[in-house]
Every structure is written in structure tokens, then in C-alpha cells.
Amino acid sequence: MDRPVEKQHELLVRELFDAKADSWSDKYSEVFQHRLRLFLSDLEATIPAGSRILDFGCGSGDLFLALAHQGHQVLGVDTSPQMIQQAEKRLQESGLSGQLVCGTLDEVDENLVDFDAIICSSVIEYLWNPEQVMQTLSLRLGSTGFLLLTVPNRQSRFRQRERWLATIGPFLQKLPLPDRVRRYLRYTETSKNHYTPEELESLANSAGYHIDFWSYFDPRRGNKDQTLCASADFIFARLKLKTSARKTCT
């Protein structure tokens, strides 16, 4: 493993989201509403109110607060100090209860385990080693718990354009570009993990899970369907532990 390169990637991701923190919820509010409904409807159908949920990569707290409002016991974790600051401010203003931690998964109290669900909403794509992180997350789940996630759909036309921009981004960065264009190019470089359904299944199996359910998802329209291959930007999936997963990871 090239640890310096991994650390540099983690720093770029943190800086990217620190820079977006102040306007994150407002800028993406409409898109987030569709995503919120997607996660909340699945959780409502699968676990009771008052369940223990880990929102890994909670950002400025949109999903975290919605889950707390539904009566769940929620732990939000994010590596971006500015995002956590925004989430803490919103949590205080809401009068709801919940716990927020700024740091990596390894920095979270090891006694915080047995979660009924762990959520990774647009997180996996930014990880240097998704398989390793998912294995570590599996140790935080209860025996009947599950991992709920969205990942970029490699087959969508939009994602194909992103990957093309990521390849030429280092050259474009040398040009006198507006700040917003530079930020977008940095995003394409850090959002590096895109998947087909088959690739996601392979990742899940390697990390000790099996896919219980999956669907393509278009956050701009709120569509969820297994036929939206080229038009949907995301894949939404529910992953459950294999029976041998804990023995494999410990």
C-alpha cells in the first residue's frame, strides 16, 4: 500500500468537503430530498423506530437529522471538520438528540457496535480502499444489521463523462480556470470508485456481505428501477452480512 498517496487522497477529499460545507445542504436540497426519501422509506420498511443507526459520511447532517426526527438513535461520522460543524449547529437548532464524531472510522469508540443499520450515502466512491472500510463497518453491525448505500453507476452517461474529465483534469488544472471549474475537476479526481451491479456484488462478497436488494437510482427525478442502466447516476443497495463475515474480519 502506498500510504503517502492514500493520505494525500484523504486530504483532498476532506478539503473538497470542507470547502462545500457552508452551502452543501442549500445547494443540493432538491436532489437530497429524493435521496432522503429513498433511504427513509427503506429503513421504515425494515427496522422499527428507535433503532441504532450509524450514518457513516454524514456530511452536514441531512439524513442524520431526518433519522433522529424519526426517533432513531443515530451516530454521525465524517472526516470533514466543517461538515461536522454544520451538522452540530443544525442538531442544536433542531432540539433533537444524536451523536456526531469528526474523524475516521478507526477513531470512533470501538465499543460503539451492534448497529441495526449503517448508511453510506455517496461515500464509497471517495474511499481509497472501499473493501477494507466495508469490512471494518461489518464489525459494527449487529447480527441482523445491514449496510445501506449508494454508489455511482459506472454505466451511466454522466459518470462516463466524469471519468473522462478525471483523466484530463491534471492538464486542465494548469489552465486559468474559474474556481468552480477547478472544484469540479477536483471532485472528479476524488470520486474514483464507480461500479456496475456486478462489480458492486463482487465488492460486497469480498468485504463479507451479500446483496439483499439493489436498484438503479436517479436522484434528480427520484426514480428507482432496475432498467435505468444508462440514465441513472447511482446504484442503491442493501447489503447483509454473510454468516462467516465476522470470523473473516476478526
Secondary structure, DSSP 8 states (H G I E B T S, - for coil): --HHHHHHHHHHHHHHHHHHGGGHHHHTHHHHHHHHHHHHHHHHHHS-TT-EEEEET-TTSHHHHHHHHTT-EEEEEES-HHHHHHHHHHHHHHT---EEEES-GGGS-TT---EEEEEEES-GGG-S-HHHHHHHHHTTEEEEEEEEEEEEBTTSHHHHHHHHHHHHHHHHTTS---HHHHHHHHHHHH----B-HHHHHHHHHHTTEEEEEEEEEETTTTEEETT-TTT-SEEEEEEEE-TTHHHHH-
